[in-house]
């Protein structure tokens, strides 16, 4: 890290390390030089009427987004990336995937989509008239260049079959897997920040640090700038600081600015609690959580006996 002497600045300067701006992102962007940001990453308002946003007609919402995206493209470096993490706009039961209606804005700015990443999670609102939504998307854009930064090794995940070998050809008998791990693919299974999540604050739509860490590590290098126009609780700056990058962001709500400042300072001090990258998800059944036992169709003794038999069957198959 840069060290514990990092100061959280309220105004942008290219020499700063952490910039937390209270106000409109357009005002902050006006102080940022052209092509100076390596990664622009954010989760903008979804226009669904959360406490920090006013629900707008979709045409007005898109116009506002276009203004911000245009400025973000201006400050993007020649080798940089823009990652826009969004969900769905819901209007009277009708679903509109926000990434699909934002895509033309990026395309018209001569940006190229490199991935549409699906972020899957397991907790959220339960629907009764449609299937419950359990994913959002990250649309990743760069300039029209082959020289954009992409570092795969820092974000590799464990191999499913690390002992797998080539069975024919000149490499027969050699291990076929990369010892550093495999590509995490474009589907990311990362728990969202709900109830007992270690990172939970009072923000209703907070995204997890590990989600942004994967983008920071793969799309930037040491010392690069990470910018978030809709900062929320400071997650993007936290992910940047934790990995020796510089971070800047804007937030209009005072209470979230205060939460961000506290969390960023803890990240600088090394005391912020976050969920570690690539930590296995909690499995309530293997942890013998009693809430997994259905009160409607099984008695506890029957359930435990069946699970014991299943486990014995798996053991015999693995050792047969």
N, C-alpha and C positions, 0 to 999 in steps of 0.2 A: 504493500500500500504506500501511498504518498507520505503517510505519517500522521500522528495524532494532532499535528499543528494545522490541519485543514480547517479553514473557516468557512462557514456558510454565508455566502454573499447574497444580498437582496437585489443586486444589479449585475448585469452581465459584463464580463470582461474576459477576453480570450486567455488571460493569465490566471483566472480563478480555477478552482477544482470542483466546487459545489455551489450552484446558483439556484436559489429558491425565490421565485418572483411571485408576489401577491398581486394578481391582476390578470388582464387579458393576455393570452398567449401572443396575440398580434402585436401588442405593445412590446413584449419581450423580444419577439422575432425582429422587430425594427432595429434592435441594437446588435443583432447577430450578423456577422459578415457573411458574404456569399461563400458557398462551398466550404464552410468551416466545420460542419457537423458530420461525423462519420456514421452515426446511427440515429434516426428519428424513430422513436417507438412510443406508442400510446394506445390507450383505450378511450376513445372519445365518448361523449354522451350518446346514448342510443335513441334519444328522442321518445322515451316511453314514460316520461313524467316523474322521474325520480326526484327526490327532494332538492337536488342541486341543479336541476334543469327545468326549463319551461317547455312543455310539449308544443312543437311547432308544426305547421303544415309541412309536409314532406319536401315540397319545393323550396321552402325557406331554409329548412334544415340542410338540404344538399348545397344550397348557395353558400351558407356559412361554412360548411365543411370544405367546399371548393376553395374558399378564400384562404383558409388555414393551410390546406394541402399545397396550394400554390406557393405560399411562403416557405413551407417546409422543403419543397423541392428546390427553392432558391438557395437555401443554406446547406443543402446536401452536397457532400464532397463528391468528386468524380468517381471514387471507388466505394461510395457509401450505400446505405440501405435505408428504406422506409418500411416499417412494419406497423400496420394499422390493425389492432385487435378489436373485433366487433362481434355483435350477436345479431339478433333479429329485431326488426321493428314490427310491433303488433298493433293492428288497428281494427277494432271490432271483430276480433277473432281471425283476421287475415294476417298471415305471416309474410313478411318481406325480408329476405336475407340482406342485411345492410351492405355486405361486401359486394354484392352483385350490382347495387345501384351506385356504389362509390367507384367501382372499377373504371368506368369511362372517364372520370376526373383524372385519375392517374395516367391512363392511356393517352389522354389529350395533352398531358405534360411531357410526353415522349418518354415515359418510364415503362420498364419491362417487368412483368410479374414473373418472379422466379419460383415461388411456391404459394400454394393456398394451404396453410397448415390448419388442421382440425385439432382444436384443444378439447379433449373429452374429460368430463368430470362426472361425479355420481350424485351430487346433492344439489337441490334447487327446488323451485316451486313444483307442486304436483298438479297436473292438469286433469280435467274431467271430460273435456270435449275434444281433446287431441292428445297425442303422445307427449309426455313431459320432455321438455328440452334439456339436453345434457351435453351440449357442445357449443362452442363458439369458434370463430375462425381468426387466423392471423394472415393477412394478405401482405406478402413481401415483394417489394419493388426495388429495382436498381436502375441506374442509367443504362443506356444502350452501349455496354462495354463488356468485354470478357475479363476485365481487370478488377472487378468488384471483389471486396474482401470476403472470403468465406473460409473459416478455419474449422474443419470437421473434427479433428482429433480432440480438442478440449470438451466436446459435447457428446462423444461416443457413449453408448450405453452398453451394459454387459451383454456378451453373446449368449444366446439361448443354448447353443451346443458348442462350447469352446473347444472340445476335444475332437470335433469333426475333422476328417481328413479327406483329401482327394482320393478317389478310388480308382482312377485310371489316368492315363496320360503321363507326361514327363514329371509331373509333381505328385504322382501316386505315392501315398503313404505320408505325405507332408501335411501339416495342419493347414486347413483352408481358411480359417478365420483370422481376422486381424487381431493381434494380441491386445491392442488398445481398446477393443470393443467394436460394436457395429454402429452404423448410421441409425439415428433415432427415428428415421422416416418422417413422413409429414402428418402422422397422427400421434399426438402427445397426450398421454394419460397422466395428468397431473392434478392432484386434489385442488379444488377451489377453496377460497377462504370463507369458511362458514363456521358458526358457533364455536367449537372447541379448537379450531385451528390456531396454532401457536402465534400466528401473525395477525390475528383478528383485531380490528379496531372498530369504531362505530360507523365507518364508511360502508354503505350497503353493497357496493360493487367493487370491492378491493381485489386486485389480482395478485397471485403469489409471486414472491421474489424469484423462485426457481424458474418460473416461466420466462421472465425477463433475463435472468442470468444466462439461459441457453442462447438467447439472441445476442446478448452482449459478447459472450465468449466466442461465438461463431462469426460475428459480423464486424468486430472491432479488434484493434490491437492496443497494447499498453499505451496509456496517455491520450487515447482518442476521446473525442467528445460524444456524449449520448444526450439527446434532447427529447423531452416529453412535453408537448404543448398542453396536455390535459393531465396534470401530474397526480391529482388525487391525494393519496397518502404517502407519496414520495418513493414508491417502489422502484421506479426507473433509475433515479439518482442513487438509491441504495445499492442496486445491482451494479451500477457503474463503479461506485466507490469501493465496493467489496473486491473488485477485480482490477484495481489500479487504473481505472478510467476516470474521466471528468464527466460530471453530470449537471444538467440544467433543466429547469422545468417551470411551468406557470400553473397557478391554481387561483381561482377566483374566490372560493369560499374560505373565509378566515379560519374557521375551526379545522379545516383540513390542512391549511398552511401550518397551523400550530402542531397538528399531529405529525405532519411531514418533517417539520424542523426537529421534533423530538426523536423521531425514528432515524433520521439521517445522522443526527449527532451520536446516537447510540451505535449506528453502523461505523462511524468514524472511530468511536472509542472501542469498538469490537465487542460491545455488550448487547447488540440487538439480537433477539432470538428469532431465527428463521427456520423453515423446514429445509433440511439439506437437499441438495440436488441428488436425484436418482435414488432417494430413499424409497424402499418398497412401500406400497400402499398398505394401510391397515386392513387385515383380513379378520373380521369379527368371528367367523366360524372357527378358524384355526386358533384364535385366541380364547376359545371357549366362552364367548360372550353369551349369556343366557337369553339375551334379547333375540338371538337367532332361532330360538325354539318356538315354533308356532303354537299358540294356545288353542287353535281351532281344530287341528287334525292329528296332533301327535302328543303323546305323553313324553315327558322328559326322559324317562328310562328307555322307552322305545327308540327315541331319537339318538341317544348316546350309544345304544347297542348297534343300531344300523351304521352309525359313523365309525364305530370300532371295527365292524366287519369290512366296511369300505376301505379303511386304512390298512387292514391286514391284507386285503386283496391287492392293493397297490404295492405293498411290501413284497408279496410273493411274486408279482409280475416283474418288479425291478430286479429281483434276485434269481429269477428262473433262467 
